[in-house]
Amino acid sequence: MADIELTKQQQDTLGEIANISMGSSATSLSALLNNLKVDITTPKIEFIRKSEALDDYHNVCVLVHINYVKGLSGSNVLILKENDVKIIADLMMGGQGVAGPDEIGEIQLSAVSEAMNQMMGSAASSMSQLLNRVVDISPPKTDNIDVESVKIFERLFESPEIDFVKITFNLKIGTVVDSVMVQLYPISFAKDMVSLFENSND
């Protein structure tokens, strides 16, 4: 576990930003899933070492790498469970939300990449309003990785930092998904985001 480098007030601010931006993401995902009810709620904030990022996952997970190109400098990663990704992809392709036994294929990854692009685009728009500046991202990059491949995860961040913020959200999609989704970013990115939020609300 990393040393806590944010005050309680800063952590509360981070939770507020996360809650609002992911609320927008949930609305976007719902629109892609034929208006099926989607909730991404209750952010829980922890501080971890980069090497601990995949400790809660078994076998395979899906990483979504988001790089900020305007308004914020840096990147973050979303981690989704393999089963949840299969269900989301199946729903997007007109299915009933069934996770088959096969490994995630290119078609499924492509579908989920599109979902993540829409979701994180909406999140960036919400952050633009919160921070009172234009926030923009490059198209998210989605990877299906073996959880043992921590080096792949570590290469997603150019920053040499080892201390990260981990935000765990409850993810519910209709009656077919009741799970969690994790967002990770370096401590420095979190501090910058909180500082911008506080300055925009002075």
N, CA and C of each residue as an Amber inpcrd file, in Angstrom:
protein
   606
   0.8440000  -1.1950000   0.0000000   0.0000000   0.0000000   0.0000000
   0.8750000   1.2400000   0.0000000   0.4780000   2.2340000  -0.7780000
   1.2540000   3.4620000  -0.8790000   0.9520000   4.3780000   0.3020000
   1.8740000   5.2920000   0.5650000   1.6320000   6.3090000   1.5750000
   0.5550000   7.2610000   1.0620000  -0.3320000   7.6800000   1.9570000
  -1.3990000   8.5970000   1.5660000  -0.8130000   9.9950000   1.3890000
  -0.9870000  10.5550000   0.2120000  -0.4110000  11.8580000  -0.0950000
  -1.4680000  12.9110000  -0.3870000  -2.7170000  12.5960000  -0.1140000
  -3.7920000  13.5570000  -0.3150000  -4.5280000  13.7520000   1.0040000
  -4.9250000  14.9860000   1.2930000  -5.6870000  15.2500000   2.5000000
  -7.0890000  14.6670000   2.3650000  -7.8010000  14.6050000   3.4790000
  -9.1750000  14.0950000   3.4490000 -10.0410000  14.9530000   2.5230000
  -9.8600000  16.2630000   2.5790000 -10.6380000  17.1430000   1.7060000
 -10.3120000  16.8940000   0.2370000  -9.0280000  16.6930000  -0.0690000
  -8.6350000  16.4010000  -1.4520000  -9.2200000  15.0700000  -1.9190000
  -9.2440000  14.0860000  -1.0100000  -9.8360000  12.7940000  -1.3610000
 -11.3310000  12.9360000  -1.6340000 -12.0090000  13.7490000  -0.8250000
 -13.4420000  13.9800000  -1.0410000 -13.6880000  14.6550000  -2.3900000
 -12.8220000  15.6210000  -2.7200000 -12.9330000  16.3070000  -4.0090000
 -12.7300000  15.3330000  -5.1560000 -11.7330000  14.4650000  -5.0080000
 -11.4540000  13.4580000  -6.0330000 -12.6580000  12.5400000  -6.2230000
 -13.2730000  12.1490000  -5.1070000 -14.4610000  11.3030000  -5.1750000
 -15.6160000  11.9930000  -5.8750000 -15.7560000  13.2960000  -5.6230000
 -16.8280000  14.0680000  -6.2690000 -16.6090000  14.1460000  -7.7790000
 -15.3670000  14.4260000  -8.1810000 -15.0450000  14.4870000  -9.6090000
 -15.3140000  13.1350000 -10.2700000 -14.8600000  12.0660000  -9.6000000
 -15.0330000  10.7150000 -10.1440000 -16.5070000  10.3610000 -10.2800000
 -17.2920000  10.7120000  -9.2660000 -18.7120000  10.3760000  -9.2600000
 -19.4520000  11.0650000 -10.4070000 -19.1710000  12.3440000 -10.6030000
 -19.8600000  13.1040000 -11.6450000 -19.4280000  12.6450000 -13.0380000
 -18.1160000  12.4730000 -13.2310000 -17.6330000  12.0900000 -14.5670000
 -18.0840000  10.6840000 -14.9430000 -18.0820000   9.7620000 -13.9810000
 -18.5250000   8.4070000 -14.2870000 -20.0430000   8.3220000 -14.4180000
 -20.7560000   9.2440000 -13.7930000 -22.2000000   9.3100000 -14.0030000
 -22.5160000   9.6050000 -15.4600000 -21.7290000  10.5120000 -16.0570000
 -21.8880000  10.8140000 -17.4840000 -21.5320000   9.6070000 -18.3430000
 -20.4840000   8.8900000 -17.9280000 -20.0740000   7.6870000 -18.6580000
 -21.1750000   6.6400000 -18.6530000 -21.8430000   6.4960000 -17.5120000
 -22.9240000   5.5130000 -17.3970000 -24.0620000   5.8400000 -18.3600000
 -24.3820000   7.1320000 -18.4810000 -25.4390000   7.5520000 -19.4040000
 -25.0780000   7.2000000 -20.8430000 -23.8070000   7.4230000 -21.2030000
 -23.3470000   7.1000000 -22.5610000 -23.4080000   5.6050000 -22.8330000
 -22.9770000   4.8060000 -21.8520000 -23.0040000   3.3560000 -22.0320000
 -24.4370000   2.8620000 -22.1650000 -25.3360000   3.4190000 -21.3730000
 -26.7450000   3.0320000 -21.4570000 -27.2950000   3.2650000 -22.8650000
 -26.9240000   4.4020000 -23.4690000 -27.4000000   4.7160000 -24.8230000
 -26.9070000   3.6910000 -25.8390000 -25.7050000   3.1690000 -25.6210000
 -25.1540000   2.1590000 -26.5310000 -25.7900000   0.7850000 -26.3240000
 -26.3830000   0.5900000 -25.1440000 -26.9670000  -0.7110000 -24.8050000
 -28.4900000  -0.6670000 -24.8580000 -29.0080000   0.1020000 -25.8100000
 -30.4560000   0.1750000 -26.0200000 -31.1820000   0.6620000 -24.7680000
 -30.5460000   1.6430000 -24.0960000 -31.1070000   2.3000000 -22.9100000
 -31.3060000   1.3670000 -21.7180000 -30.5410000   0.2700000 -21.6860000
 -30.5280000  -0.5790000 -20.4960000 -29.9740000   0.2440000 -19.3370000
 -30.5280000   0.0820000 -18.1590000 -30.0960000   0.8850000 -17.0060000
 -28.6460000   0.5660000 -16.6380000 -27.8190000   1.6030000 -16.5550000
 -26.4100000   1.4530000 -16.1870000 -26.1070000   2.3770000 -15.0130000
 -25.5020000   1.8320000 -13.9780000 -25.0710000   2.6230000 -12.8250000
 -23.5850000   2.4010000 -12.5850000 -22.8320000   3.4920000 -12.5070000
 -21.4210000   3.4390000 -12.1100000 -21.3050000   4.3800000 -10.9200000
 -21.2750000   3.8180000  -9.7190000 -21.4690000   4.6250000  -8.5130000
 -20.4910000   4.2700000  -7.3960000 -20.6250000   5.0300000  -6.3080000
 -19.9560000   4.7710000  -5.0340000 -18.4450000   4.6100000  -5.1590000
 -17.7530000   5.6500000  -5.6410000 -16.2960000   5.5340000  -5.7560000
 -15.6110000   5.3440000  -4.4070000 -14.7580000   4.3390000  -4.3490000
 -13.9630000   4.0680000  -3.1450000 -12.5030000   4.3490000  -3.4910000
 -11.8720000   5.2410000  -2.7410000 -10.5160000   5.6820000  -3.0540000
  -9.4960000   4.9850000  -2.1660000  -8.4670000   4.4380000  -2.8150000
  -7.3460000   3.8160000  -2.1070000  -6.0440000   4.3150000  -2.7210000
  -4.9570000   4.1010000  -1.9840000  -3.6310000   4.4660000  -2.4820000
  -2.7800000   3.2060000  -2.5350000  -2.2490000   2.9140000  -3.7110000
  -1.5280000   1.6600000  -3.9010000  -0.2110000   1.8940000  -4.6290000
   0.6290000   0.8670000  -4.6150000   1.8180000   0.8510000  -5.4560000
   1.4150000   0.3530000  -6.8460000   2.1300000   0.8090000  -7.8420000
   1.8230000   0.3880000  -9.2100000   1.8250000  -1.1370000  -9.3310000
   2.7430000  -1.7820000  -8.6390000   2.8810000  -3.2400000  -8.7320000
   1.6840000  -3.9840000  -8.1520000   0.8370000  -3.2930000  -7.3800000
  -0.3310000  -3.9310000  -6.7580000  -1.6020000  -3.7850000  -7.5970000
  -1.4820000  -3.1230000  -8.7360000  -2.6670000  -2.7190000  -9.4980000
  -3.5610000  -3.8790000  -9.9210000  -2.9720000  -5.0270000 -10.2220000
  -3.7630000  -6.1460000 -10.7380000  -3.9870000  -7.2470000  -9.7050000
  -3.7050000  -6.9390000  -8.4430000  -3.7910000  -7.9680000  -7.3980000
  -5.1940000  -8.5420000  -7.2280000  -6.2290000  -7.7640000  -7.5450000
  -7.6110000  -8.2210000  -7.3410000  -8.1590000  -9.0240000  -8.5160000
  -7.3470000  -9.2180000  -9.5450000  -7.8390000  -9.8610000 -10.7670000
  -7.1990000 -11.2250000 -10.9680000  -7.9590000 -12.1160000 -11.5830000
  -7.4910000 -13.4780000 -11.8320000  -7.5000000 -13.7490000 -13.3360000
  -6.4910000 -14.4340000 -13.7860000  -6.3720000 -14.8670000 -15.1850000
  -6.2550000 -13.7070000 -16.1700000  -7.3990000 -13.1480000 -16.5820000
  -7.3810000 -12.1310000 -17.6360000  -8.2350000 -10.9330000 -17.2200000
  -7.7860000  -9.7360000 -17.5970000  -8.6150000  -8.5490000 -17.4300000
  -8.4220000  -7.6570000 -18.6540000  -9.2340000  -6.6370000 -18.7580000
  -9.1450000  -5.7210000 -19.8930000  -8.7410000  -4.3430000 -19.3790000
  -7.6680000  -3.8040000 -19.9640000  -7.1810000  -2.4790000 -19.6000000
  -7.5900000  -1.4770000 -20.6660000  -8.0680000  -0.3340000 -20.2350000
  -8.4090000   0.7570000 -21.1480000  -7.5190000   1.9420000 -20.7880000
  -6.6280000   2.3020000 -21.6980000  -5.6670000   3.3760000 -21.4480000
  -6.1940000   4.6870000 -22.0130000  -6.3310000   5.6960000 -21.1500000
  -6.8540000   6.9970000 -21.5540000  -5.7550000   8.0410000 -21.4240000
  -5.4690000   8.7310000 -22.5040000  -4.4380000   9.7660000 -22.4910000
  -5.0850000  11.1350000 -22.7000000  -4.7910000  12.0560000 -21.8000000
  -5.3560000  13.4060000 -21.9060000  -4.4800000  14.2660000 -22.8100000
  -5.1070000  14.9220000 -23.7710000  -4.3560000  15.7250000 -24.7410000
  -4.6530000  17.2170000 -24.6070000  -5.6310000  17.5540000 -23.7790000
  -5.9680000  18.9610000 -23.5890000  -6.6130000  19.1520000 -22.2220000
  -6.2200000  20.2130000 -21.5250000  -6.8320000  20.5370000 -20.2400000
  -6.1780000  19.8700000 -19.0530000  -5.7270000  18.6460000 -19.2340000
  -4.9920000  17.8940000 -18.2200000  -3.8000000  17.2350000 -18.8940000
  -2.7580000  17.0170000 -18.1280000  -1.5710000  16.3650000 -18.6770000
  -1.3530000  15.0400000 -17.9620000  -1.3750000  13.9530000 -18.7180000
  -1.1640000  12.6470000 -18.1070000  -2.1200000  11.6120000 -18.6610000
  -2.2160000  10.5000000 -17.9580000  -3.0700000   9.4120000 -18.4270000
  -3.6150000   8.6360000 -17.2450000  -4.6240000   7.8440000 -17.5080000
  -5.1190000   6.9160000 -16.4940000  -5.5960000   5.6490000 -17.1680000
  -5.8870000   4.6620000 -16.3510000  -6.2760000   3.3500000 -16.8590000
  -7.5530000   2.8900000 -16.1770000  -8.4560000   2.3330000 -16.9610000
  -9.6200000   1.6320000 -16.4210000  -9.3530000   0.1350000 -16.5100000
  -9.7420000  -0.5970000 -15.4880000  -9.5960000  -2.0540000 -15.4970000
 -10.9810000  -2.6780000 -15.3810000 -11.3040000  -3.5200000 -16.3510000
 -12.5940000  -4.2090000 -16.3770000 -12.3810000  -5.7120000 -16.3030000
 -13.2940000  -6.3900000 -15.6350000 -13.2160000  -7.8490000 -15.5730000
 -13.5850000  -8.4470000 -16.9270000 -12.9240000  -9.5490000 -17.2460000
 -13.1260000 -10.2000000 -18.5420000 -14.5960000 -10.5300000 -18.7820000
 -15.2520000 -11.0720000 -17.7750000 -16.6450000 -11.4780000 -17.9240000
 -17.5450000 -10.2860000 -18.2360000 -17.2820000  -9.1570000 -17.5700000
 -18.0920000  -7.9590000 -17.7960000 -17.9220000  -7.4440000 -19.2190000
 -16.6960000  -7.4990000 -19.7200000 -16.4250000  -7.0550000 -21.0890000
 -17.1780000  -7.9230000 -22.0950000 -17.1880000  -9.2300000 -21.8620000
 -17.9200000 -10.1390000 -22.7510000 -19.4090000  -9.7980000 -22.7830000
 -19.9630000  -9.4960000 -21.6090000 -21.3920000  -9.1790000 -21.5250000
 -21.6980000  -7.8650000 -22.2330000 -20.8610000  -6.8450000 -21.9940000
 -21.0690000  -5.5510000 -22.6550000 -21.0040000  -5.7030000 -24.1740000
 -20.0020000  -6.4380000 -24.6430000 -19.8530000  -6.6450000 -26.0890000
 -21.0570000  -7.3880000 -26.6580000 -21.5330000  -8.4090000 -25.9390000
 -22.6900000  -9.1740000 -26.4100000 -23.9280000  -8.2850000 -26.5080000
 -24.1280000  -7.4310000 -25.5090000 -25.2650000  -6.5080000 -25.5350000
 -25.1520000  -5.5280000 -26.7000000 -23.9430000  -5.0340000 -26.9500000
 -23.7410000  -4.0800000 -28.0440000 -24.0190000  -4.7090000 -29.4030000
 -23.8110000  -6.0340000 -29.4750000 -24.0230000  -6.7300000 -30.7450000
 -25.4110000  -7.3600000 -30.8350000 -26.3150000  -6.9100000 -29.9440000
 -27.7060000  -7.3340000 -30.0320000 -28.0540000  -8.5740000 -29.2440000
 -27.1070000  -9.0640000 -28.4330000 -27.3570000 -10.2560000 -27.6340000
 -28.1060000  -9.9490000 -26.3480000 -28.2540000 -10.9860000 -25.5230000
 -28.9900000 -10.8640000 -24.2670000 -28.0870000 -10.5660000 -23.0750000
 -26.7930000 -10.3920000 -23.3460000 -25.8540000 -10.1360000 -22.2510000
 -25.3030000 -11.4210000 -21.6770000 -24.8610000 -12.3060000 -22.5740000
 -24.3160000 -13.6000000 -22.1600000 -22.8090000 -13.5990000 -22.3840000
 -22.0780000 -14.0560000 -21.3760000 -20.6230000 -14.1770000 -21.4980000
 -20.2920000 -15.6060000 -21.9000000 -19.8710000 -15.8020000 -23.1260000
 -19.5350000 -17.1390000 -23.6020000 -18.2260000 -17.6350000 -23.0230000
 -17.9260000 -18.9250000 -23.2420000 -16.7160000 -19.5310000 -22.6700000
 -15.4320000 -19.1670000 -23.4130000 -15.5600000 -18.6760000 -24.6350000
 -14.3700000 -18.3830000 -25.4310000 -13.6390000 -17.1490000 -24.9170000
 -12.3600000 -17.0670000 -25.2840000 -11.5840000 -15.8840000 -24.9390000
 -12.1210000 -14.6700000 -25.6900000 -11.8320000 -13.4880000 -25.1590000
 -12.2550000 -12.2560000 -25.8220000 -11.5470000 -12.1280000 -27.1640000
 -12.3280000 -11.9040000 -28.2280000 -11.7630000 -11.7830000 -29.5700000
 -11.6970000 -10.3420000 -30.0330000 -11.2080000 -10.1520000 -31.2430000
 -11.0300000  -8.8080000 -31.7890000 -12.3620000  -8.0660000 -31.9320000
 -13.4180000  -8.8010000 -32.3190000 -14.7220000  -8.1520000 -32.4940000
 -15.2240000  -7.6130000 -31.1590000 -15.0700000  -8.4190000 -30.1050000
 -15.5030000  -7.9750000 -28.7810000 -14.6730000  -6.7960000 -28.2920000
 -13.3590000  -6.8810000 -28.4860000 -12.4880000  -5.7800000 -28.0630000
 -12.8260000  -4.4970000 -28.8120000 -13.1280000  -4.6320000 -30.0920000
 -13.4830000  -3.4690000 -30.9010000 -14.7700000  -2.8260000 -30.3900000
 -15.7520000  -3.6670000 -30.0590000 -17.0270000  -3.1570000 -29.5400000
 -16.8210000  -2.4240000 -28.2240000 -16.0450000  -3.0290000 -27.3390000
 -15.8120000  -2.4140000 -26.0320000 -14.9670000  -1.1490000 -26.1740000
 -14.0420000  -1.1410000 -27.1270000 -13.2460000   0.0660000 -27.3740000
 -14.1460000   1.2320000 -27.7610000 -15.1370000   0.9480000 -28.6040000
 -16.0880000   1.9840000 -29.0040000 -16.8910000   2.4720000 -27.7970000
 -17.3050000   1.5280000 -26.9400000 -18.0440000   1.9030000 -25.7330000
 -17.1920000   2.7920000 -24.8340000 -15.9300000   2.4070000 -24.6530000
 -15.0320000   3.1830000 -23.8050000 -14.7710000   4.5700000 -24.3930000
 -14.6860000   4.6440000 -25.7070000 -14.4780000   5.9350000 -26.3680000
 -15.6440000   6.8820000 -26.0780000 -16.8640000   6.3490000 -26.1960000
 -18.0520000   7.1580000 -25.9070000 -18.1160000   7.5270000 -24.4260000
 -17.8500000   6.5480000 -23.5670000 -17.9310000   6.7780000 -22.1260000
 -16.9180000   7.8090000 -21.6510000 -15.6670000   7.6480000 -22.0690000
 -14.6290000   8.5490000 -21.5860000 -14.7260000   9.9170000 -22.2500000
 -15.2860000   9.9680000 -23.4540000 -15.5640000  11.2610000 -24.0720000
 -16.5790000  12.0440000 -23.2510000 -17.6100000  11.3430000 -22.7750000
 -18.6160000  11.9760000 -21.9140000 -18.0070000  12.4040000 -20.5880000
 -17.1430000  11.5510000 -20.0400000 -16.4730000  11.8880000 -18.7790000
 -15.6150000  13.1370000 -18.9480000 -14.9110000  13.2360000 -20.0850000
 -14.0670000  14.4040000 -20.3490000 -14.9130000  15.6740000 -20.4530000
 -16.0930000  15.5580000 -21.0610000 -16.9910000  16.7160000 -21.1670000
 -17.4450000  17.1800000 -19.7860000 -17.7570000  16.2190000 -18.9210000
 -18.1540000  16.5610000 -17.5480000 -17.0050000  17.2310000 -16.8030000
 -15.8020000  16.7100000 -17.0030000 -14.6400000  17.2910000 -16.3420000
 -14.3620000  18.6970000 -16.8610000 -14.6520000  18.9500000 -18.1320000
 -14.4930000  20.2990000 -18.6850000 -15.3450000  21.2950000 -17.9030000
 -16.5740000  20.8840000 -17.5920000 -17.4680000  21.7590000 -16.8310000
 -16.9960000  21.9120000 -15.3900000 -16.5410000  20.8190000 -14.7940000
 -16.0890000  20.8640000 -13.4020000 -14.8370000  21.7110000 -13.2290000
 -13.9150000  21.6110000 -14.1950000 -12.6240000  22.2880000 -14.0840000
 -12.6050000  23.6400000 -14.7910000 -13.7300000  23.9560000 -15.4520000
 -13.8500000  25.2360000 -16.1550000 -12.7640000  25.4220000 -17.2110000
 -12.4700000  24.3580000 -17.9280000 -11.5120000  24.3910000 -19.0420000
 -11.8090000  23.2130000 -19.9590000 -11.4120000  23.3170000 -21.2020000
 -11.6530000  22.2230000 -22.1440000 -10.7500000  21.0430000 -21.7930000
 -11.3520000  19.8800000 -21.5970000 -10.6060000  18.6450000 -21.3440000
 -10.8870000  17.6920000 -22.4970000  -9.8240000  17.1850000 -23.1000000
 -10.0060000  16.2870000 -24.2380000  -9.0600000  15.0990000 -24.1110000
  -9.4800000  13.9790000 -24.6930000  -8.6800000  12.7520000 -24.6400000
  -8.4230000  12.2420000 -26.0510000  -7.3750000  11.4510000 -26.1830000
  -7.1710000  10.7170000 -27.4320000  -8.0220000   9.4540000 -27.3600000
  -8.3300000   8.8120000 -28.5000000  -9.1370000   7.5850000 -28.4480000
  -8.5070000   6.5610000 -27.5010000  -9.2900000   6.0310000 -26.5490000
  -8.7360000   5.0610000 -25.6000000  -8.1990000   3.8130000 -26.2990000
  -7.1370000   3.2660000 -25.7390000  -6.5490000   2.0270000 -26.2620000
  -6.9390000   0.8850000 -25.3310000  -7.5120000  -0.1650000 -25.8960000
  -8.0060000  -1.2900000 -25.1030000  -7.1400000  -2.5190000 -25.3150000
  -6.7140000  -3.1260000 -24.2050000  -5.8760000  -4.3230000 -24.2580000
  -6.4560000  -5.4130000 -23.3780000  -6.4230000  -6.6250000 -23.8940000
  -6.8230000  -7.8060000 -23.1360000  -5.5430000  -8.4610000 -22.6380000
  -5.3130000  -8.4710000 -21.3220000  -4.0180000  -8.9590000 -20.8480000
  -4.1450000 -10.0260000 -19.7690000  -3.1120000 -10.8260000 -19.7000000
  -2.9450000 -11.7950000 -18.6260000  -2.5190000 -11.0210000 -17.3840000
  -3.1600000 -11.2840000 -16.2510000  -2.8550000 -10.5030000 -15.0560000
  -1.4170000 -10.6820000 -14.5780000  -0.7580000 -11.7320000 -15.0600000
   0.6440000 -11.9090000 -14.6910000   1.5400000 -10.9360000 -15.4520000
   0.9990000 -10.3240000 -16.4830000   1.8150000  -9.4530000 -17.3380000
   1.8460000  -8.0260000 -16.7920000   2.3210000  -7.8870000 -15.5710000
   2.3440000  -6.5780000 -14.9350000   3.2080000  -5.5990000 -15.7200000
   4.2310000  -6.1140000 -16.3950000   5.1140000  -5.2260000 -17.1590000
   4.3470000  -4.5090000 -18.2620000   3.3700000  -5.2050000 -18.8590000
   2.5420000  -4.5720000 -19.8930000   1.7930000  -3.4000000 -19.2860000
   1.2370000  -3.6210000 -18.1090000   0.5080000  -2.5530000 -17.4310000
   1.4330000  -1.3860000 -17.1140000   2.6110000  -1.6870000 -16.5970000
   3.5250000  -0.6240000 -16.1910000   3.9850000   0.2100000 -17.3740000
   4.0520000  -0.3890000 -18.5520000   4.4930000   0.3570000 -19.7310000
   3.4300000   1.3470000 -20.2170000   2.1990000   1.1830000 -19.7480000
   1.1490000   2.0990000 -20.1590000   1.3590000   3.4960000 -19.5900000
   2.1490000   3.5840000 -18.5430000   2.4080000   4.8770000 -17.9260000
   3.8380000   5.3060000 -18.1910000   4.0000000   6.4630000 -18.8140000
   5.3330000   6.9870000 -19.0520000   5.9510000   7.4900000 -17.7530000
   5.1090000   7.8720000 -16.8120000   5.5920000   8.4010000 -15.5450000
   6.3330000   7.3250000 -14.7580000   7.4660000   7.6880000 -14.1470000
   8.2040000   6.7300000 -13.3240000   7.5880000   6.5370000 -11.9420000
   6.5020000   7.2360000 -11.6670000   5.8820000   7.1510000 -10.3390000
   5.4590000   5.7210000 -10.0110000   5.5600000   5.3910000  -8.7390000
   5.1100000   4.0700000  -8.2960000   3.8620000   4.1620000  -7.4180000
   3.5300000   5.3520000  -6.9280000   2.3560000   5.5300000  -6.0820000
   1.1600000   5.9750000  -6.9210000   0.0600000   5.2370000  -6.7610000
  -1.1240000   5.4780000  -7.5900000  -2.3790000   5.6280000  -6.7390000
  -3.3480000   6.3350000  -7.3070000  -4.6960000   6.3830000  -6.7520000
  -5.5140000   5.2980000  -7.4390000  -6.2120000   4.5120000  -6.6430000
  -7.1000000   3.4700000  -7.1660000  -8.5250000   3.8260000  -6.7590000
  -9.3920000   4.0080000  -7.7430000 -10.7960000   4.3070000  -7.4630000
 -11.6450000   3.1410000  -7.9580000 -12.3370000   2.5120000  -7.0370000
 -13.1820000   1.3640000  -7.3670000 -14.6460000   1.7980000  -7.3970000
 -15.2990000   1.5560000  -8.5230000 -16.7170000   1.9010000  -8.6940000
 -17.5590000   0.6300000  -8.7190000 -18.7680000   0.7160000  -8.1990000
 -19.7460000  -0.3400000  -8.4300000 -20.2810000  -0.1810000  -9.8520000
 -20.3210000  -1.2790000 -10.5900000 -20.8090000  -1.2690000 -11.9730000
 -22.0150000  -2.1930000 -12.0800000 -23.1560000  -1.6160000 -12.4210000
 -24.3720000  -2.4140000 -12.6040000 -24.9690000  -2.1140000 -13.9740000
 -25.2680000  -3.1820000 -14.7070000 -25.8960000  -3.0580000 -16.0190000
 -27.1210000  -3.9600000 -16.0360000 -28.3040000  -3.3310000 -16.0050000
 -29.5380000  -4.1120000 -15.9660000 -29.4730000  -5.1620000 -14.8720000
 -29.8220000  -6.3920000 -15.2480000 -29.7230000  -7.5130000 -14.3060000
 -28.5820000  -8.4530000 -14.6780000 -27.7530000  -8.0420000 -15.6550000
 -26.7380000  -8.9720000 -16.1640000 -25.3310000  -8.7030000 -15.6340000
 -25.1000000  -7.4990000 -15.0950000 -23.7860000  -7.1920000 -14.5190000
 -23.9690000  -6.5320000 -13.1590000 -23.3270000  -7.0950000 -12.1540000
 -23.2490000  -6.4910000 -10.8220000 -21.8130000  -6.7100000 -10.3710000
 -20.9660000  -5.7380000 -10.6530000 -19.5300000  -5.9680000 -10.5560000
 -18.8220000  -4.6890000 -10.1130000 -17.5350000  -4.6080000 -10.4060000
 -16.7700000  -3.3970000 -10.1160000 -15.9250000  -3.0140000 -11.3280000
 -15.6030000  -1.7390000 -11.4010000 -14.6940000  -1.2100000 -12.4110000
 -13.6840000  -0.3370000 -11.6800000 -12.4300000  -0.4450000 -12.0570000
 -11.3670000   0.2760000 -11.3510000 -10.7320000   1.3190000 -12.2590000
 -10.4880000   2.4960000 -11.7000000  -9.7480000   3.5430000 -12.4010000
  -8.4570000   3.8140000 -11.6320000  -7.3650000   3.9310000 -12.3630000
  -6.0570000   4.1610000 -11.7450000  -5.3740000   5.3580000 -12.3720000
  -4.7630000   6.1930000 -11.5400000  -3.8620000   7.2050000 -12.0880000
  -2.7970000   7.5840000 -11.0740000  -1.6800000   8.1360000 -11.5830000
  -0.5880000   8.5210000 -10.6880000  -1.0380000   9.5810000  -9.6860000
  -0.4190000   9.5850000  -8.5070000  -0.7420000  10.5610000  -7.4720000
  -0.6390000  11.9880000  -8.0150000   0.4040000  12.2630000  -8.8110000
   0.6130000  13.6290000  -9.3200000  -0.5610000  14.0810000 -10.1830000
  -1.1220000  13.1570000 -10.9820000  -2.2730000  13.4770000 -11.8260000
  -3.4700000  13.8260000 -10.9480000  -3.6780000  13.0420000  -9.8870000
  -4.7910000  13.2890000  -8.9680000  -4.6560000  14.6620000  -8.3140000
  -3.4450000  15.0040000  -7.8890000  -3.2160000  16.3010000  -7.2500000
  -3.4920000  17.4500000  -8.2130000  -3.0360000  17.2980000  -9.4480000
  -3.2700000  18.3420000 -10.4530000  -4.7610000  18.5400000 -10.6950000
  -5.4910000  17.4360000 -10.7920000  -6.9240000  17.5020000 -11.0660000
  -7.6680000  18.1790000  -9.9050000  -7.3100000  17.8120000  -8.6810000
  -7.9420000  18.4110000  -7.5000000  -7.6250000  19.9020000  -7.4220000
  -6.3820000  20.2580000  -7.7020000  -5.9680000  21.6630000  -7.6600000
  -6.7420000  22.5000000  -8.6790000  -6.8900000  21.9730000  -9.8870000
  -7.6480000  22.6790000 -10.9230000  -9.1070000  22.8540000 -10.5130000
  -9.6710000  21.8210000  -9.9010000 -11.0620000  21.8850000  -9.4510000
 -11.2270000  22.9530000  -8.3740000 -10.3040000  22.9620000  -7.4080000
 -10.3910000  23.9370000  -6.3160000 -10.2210000  25.3620000  -6.8380000
  -9.2940000  25.5570000  -7.7760000  -9.0660000  26.8960000  -8.3350000
 -10.2580000  27.3830000  -9.1520000 -10.9200000  26.4420000  -9.8400000
 -12.0610000  26.8320000 -10.6760000 -13.2880000  27.1750000  -9.8420000
 -13.2640000  26.7760000  -8.5640000 -14.4040000  27.0380000  -7.6820000
 -14.1170000  28.1170000  -6.6470000 -12.9850000  28.7890000  -6.7900000
 -12.6590000  29.8930000  -5.8710000 -13.5520000  31.1060000  -6.1440000
